[in-house]
Amino acid sequence: MITHPSFSRLALLTAGLAFASAIFAQDTTAKKPTTPAPAATKQPVEPALAWHEVTTWGVEGRAWPEMERKRWYDRLPAVADGAVTTAVWNLSRDSAGMMVRFKTDAALIWADSTVLKEKLNGANMTPIGASGLDLYARDAAGKWRWVGVSRPDKKTTRQEIVAGLAPGLREYAVYLPLYNGVEKLSLGVPPGAKFEALAPRAEKPIVFYGTSITHGASASRPGMVHTAILGRRFDRPVVNLGFSGNGRMDAAVGELLVKIDAAVYVIDCLPNMDAAAVREKCIPLVKQLRAARPDTPIVLVEDRRNTNAWILPKRNQHHTDNHAALRACFDQLTAEGVKGLSYLPGDDLLGHDAEGATDGSHPNDLGFVRQADVMEPVIRAALKGR
């Protein structure tokens, strides 16, 4: 029998493809792709350390130190429970703005900390920012500069913050978590190292009352919030009373504010308010503060524009209306003879390139630096002579 050449070639090609398919099927069955397990982060072996419990000398940013607290690291005193809204009370359990200072000549610094909440961060926060510790030191010129952070992965973290430090006795500061509470905190240095606890400074603090932005969302680490940046620039204690979603010029918070002998009050609540709420609450809050503290400067801050407001007309108009309402309140107060008021426009707070926020609303680190830059001259003028 004679076979046509083209038929023979087709048969051979078909057989070859079938054979190759069989081999491929066998290979893929035998060699399933696997995802390599992530390498575990290697932690240094804990050396011999002398531990220092922070509550034995205190933190800055913890206002009303003489008043009873339900937890030592709560921002508000116990009397606030039931006086402020439930949301504000719950948010006050976060340690935002608190900072502890010390001197050491240690070559390494460890921390042993336990936070209040199991959840270490939200969608727009890093675990370091929400639940971690942020270490700074003064350089030879006396300027605060960043050194290192803790890296929390669970409620209790006992780990090295930094090692290999240059020799010398210097001042350090540790900023506490922004969006978590602290249950306990100790700092560890080698037993032979010098360690001097530095009590909270007695200078009058800059007091910020505001929203999630003041609270610290979305700073990558606790020292990058504008309140902390300004505290370093002015070299002065800061009290952070930012309450995420709940900074609304409440009279109940005002009753607590007047109990602080502040260098200046910075009222930055507009991101949680609309124009009607501003008109309703701003003047009463300022008069409440002024009646109790006739000489304490007060800075009223317009809200930042969302970084995508340029393309969202409704949102942009919301900011415009808020700004107009606050300006009208400021003008009325000054016309009535209220002294010591300053006004801080909001349009420049995050810059004009739409790059200053994580989610349009909350500043990223760039946005917080820009916000500090805009606020600094206004607060500096208000602080003159204070």
N, C-alpha and C positions, 0 to 999 in steps of 0.2 A: 504494500500500500504506500502510495506517495503522499507525503504531508506537505501542504503549502507552506513556503518559508515564512510568510507573514503570520500564519496561525501558530507556527512553532515559536516564533519570537514572542508572541502575545502570551502563550502558555508559560514560557520561561519567566516573563516579567511578572505575571500573576502569581506564580509559585514563589518568586523571590520576595514580592511584597508580603505575601502571607507569612513566609518564614521570618521576615524582619519584624512584622507586627507581633508575631508570637514571642520573639526574643525581647521586644520592647515591653510587652505585657509582663513577661517574667521579671525583667529588670525593675519595673516600677513597683511590682508587688514586693520584690525582695528588698528594695532600697527606698522605703518610704522616707520622704524628706522630714527632718526633725528640726525643731527650733531649739538652738542651744540654750541651756538654762543660764540666766544672768549670773555673772560672777558675784559672789557675796562681797560686800564691802568689808575690807579688812580693818578691824578696829585695833588700835594700839593696846598692848597689854597694860593694864593699869599699874602704874608704879606706886611706890610708897608715897602717900599724900597726907597733908594736914588739911582738914576740912573746916570751912568757916561758914556758919549758918547766917544767912543774910538778915534775918529778922532781928538778930542781936544788935545790929547797928542801924538798920533802916534804909529805905529807898526814897529817892526824890520822886515827885509826881504823885505821892500818896497824900492827898489833901486831908484836912481835918484829922491829924494824927492823934489828937487828944480824945477823939470821939470813939465810942465802941463800934467794933466791926463784927460781922458774922463770920467772915473769913479774913485773915490778916491782909491778904493781897487784893481785897475788894477795893474798887475805886470809890464807891460811895459808903458812908457810914450806915450803921444798922437802922437809924431813924428814917432813912430814905425808903426802906421797904414798906410799901403801902402808901407812902406820900407821893412818890413818882409813879409813873405808869409801870405796869408789870414788865413791859418790854424794856424800858429804860433800866429798871432794876436788874433784870437778867443780863443785859449787856454790860452793866457796871461790874459784873463779876470778872470781866476781862481785865488784864493788867496793863492795857494800852497806856503808853507814856511813862511808865515807871522805869527808873534807872538807878542802879546801885554803883557807888564809886569806891575805889580802894587803891592802895599803892602796894606794889610788890617789885622785887628784883628777880622773881622766878623766871626760869627758862621755859616753863610750860604752865598752862592754866587749864584745869578741868572744871566741869560743872556736873552737879547731880541735881536734876530737876524733875518734878512731877507736875503735870498740868491737870486742869480740872476736867476737860472734855476728852473723850476718846477720839472724836473726829478732829484731826490735826489741821485741816484747812478746808476752805470752800473752793468753788470752781475758779474764782478770780484771785486767789491768794496762794502763795507758796507755803509749804509746811514751816519753813524757816521764818517767814514773816508772821504767820498766824500763831505759831506755837514754839518758836525757837528763841534763842538768845543771840544777841549781837554785841560783839566786843569792840570797843574803841580804846585808844590810848593817846595821851598827849605826847607830841614829838618834842625835840629839843627846843623848838621855838614856842612851845606851849599850845600848839594847835592840835585840836582833836582830829585823829585820823583812824580809819578803819583797820582792824586787825584780824578778826575771824568771827565765825558763827558756829553755833551748835547745829546739828542735823537731826532733828527729831524724827523718829519712825514709830514711836509708841508713847504712851502717857508718861512713863518714867524713862528718862534718858540720862545715863551716866557715861560721859565721854570726854575726850580731849577736845577743847576748843582750838588750842594752838600750841605748838611746841617749837623749839629752836629759836626762841626770842633772843634778840640782841641783849648783851649784858647791860645792867643798869637798873636803878630804882626809878620807877615812873608811875604816873597816875593812870588808872584804867577806869572805864565805865562799861557796864553791861546793861543794855536795854532789854526789857522783859517782853514776853509775847504780846502781840497786838490783839488777836482775836481768840485768845484762850486765857483762862485764869491760871494762876500759879498756886499749887498746894504746898510745895516746899522747894527751896533753892539753897544749895550750898556750893561754894567755890573751893576748889582744891589746888594747892601748890605743894611742891616738895617740902618736907619737914624742915629742912635747913634754910629755906628761903624766908626773907623778910616779908611780912604781910601786915599792912596797916589799914584797918577799916576806916573809911571816911564818912562821917555822919552827914545826913542831908544838909545842904547849905541853907543858911538862915535868910538869904535874900528873898524879897518878895517875888513870887513866881509870875510868869506869863500864863494866864488861864485861857484856854481855848474851849469854847462850847460850840459843838457842831454835830456833824453827821458822820456817815461811814467814811467820808474822805478824811475828816479829822481823826476818826477812829483808826484809820491806817490802811484801808483798802485802796489800791492793790500794791502796796509797797513790797518789794522782794524780801526785805528784812526789816526788823523793828527800827533800826536807826535811820531809815530812809524816808520816814514820814516827814512832812514839812515842819511839824511841831518839834520833832527831834532835831532836824537840821537847824532850825532857828534857835533852839536851845543851845546848840554848840556855837553858833555864830555870836549870840549874845552872851554866852558863857553864864547862863542864868537858869535856875530851875523852871520847869514847865509842868503844868497840870493839863492833862488831856482828858477832856470830858466830851469826847465824840461818841455818839450813840447811833449805831448803824440803822438808818431808816427812821430814826426817832429823835433827831435834833430839831425841835419844833418851837423853840423859844418858850418853853413851858414855865409857868410861874413857880411850879414846885421845884424845878431845877434852879430857878432864880433864888429861891429861899436858901438853897445850899451855897450858891455862888457868893452871896453877900457875906457868908461866914468866912470866906477866904480873903485875907488881906493881900490882894493881888497887886502886882505892879501895873497890870493892864488886863482888861477883859477883851478878848477877841470873840465876837459873836458871829458865827459862820454857819447859820442854820438854813439858808435859803434852798440848798439842794433838796431838802425834805419838805418844802413848803410851796404853796402857790401864792399868787398876788393877794388874794383875799385873806389868807392866813397871815401874810406879812403885815397887811394893814391892820388886822385885828390884834396881833400879839407883839409887834415890835415896840411900839411906844410904851405900852405897859411894862415890858421887861426892862427897857432902859430906865424908866422912872423908878422901878423897883430897885434897880442897882444904884441909881443915883441917890435915892433917899437914904440908903444905908451906907453908901460909900461916896460922899459928895466930891471927893477929889481924885478918885481912881479913873484913869482914862478908859474910854470904851471905844473899840474899833468895830464898826459895822461893815460886814463883808458881803458884797454881791456874790451870787453863785457863779461858778465857772460856766461857760457854755460847753455843752457836750461837744466832743471833738468832731462828731459827724452832724452837728446842728446846721452846718453850712448847706447840707443837702436835704434836711428835714425841716421844712418850713414851720410846721406846727410846734415842733420842739424849740426851734429858734425863737418863735414868738413867745413861748412860755418863759424863756430866759429874759426876753425884752420886758415882758410884763412884770416879772419879779423884780428886775432892776429898777423899773419905774416906781414900783410900790415902795421899795426900800428907800430910794432917793426922796420920795415924798414924805416918808416918816422922818428921815434925817432933817429935811428942810423944816418940817413942822417943829421938831424938837429944838433946833437951833433958833427958830423964830420965837419960841417960848422961853428962850434964855438958858437952855440946858447947856452947860459948859463941858469941856473935855471930851467932845465927840470927834472921832475921825471917820472918814469914809473911804472904803477901798473898792474901786471898780473891779468887776470880775472878768471882763473880756480878755485880759492878757494873762490870766492865771495859768492856763495850760499851753500858751503859745498859739500860733496861728497856722501851723503846718499839719494839724490833725494827727500828730504823732505822740501827744502827751498823755494818752490814756490807754488803759488795758482793754476796756470794753466801751469806750465812748464817754463813760461817766466818771470812773475811778482812775485817778492818776497812776501811771507807771512811775518808775524811778525818775525818768526824765521830767515827767509832769510835776512830781513833788519838788524837784530842784527848781523848776520854773516858778512854781507857786511860792516857794520860799523867797526866791529872788524878787518877786512882785510885792510880797508882804513885808519884807525886811525894812525898806525905807519908811513905810507908813508906821510900822510898830516902833522903829527906832525914834521917829519923831515924837510918837506918843510917850515913849519911855524917858524922854529928855527930862532930867532932874529927878528921876525916880530911882 
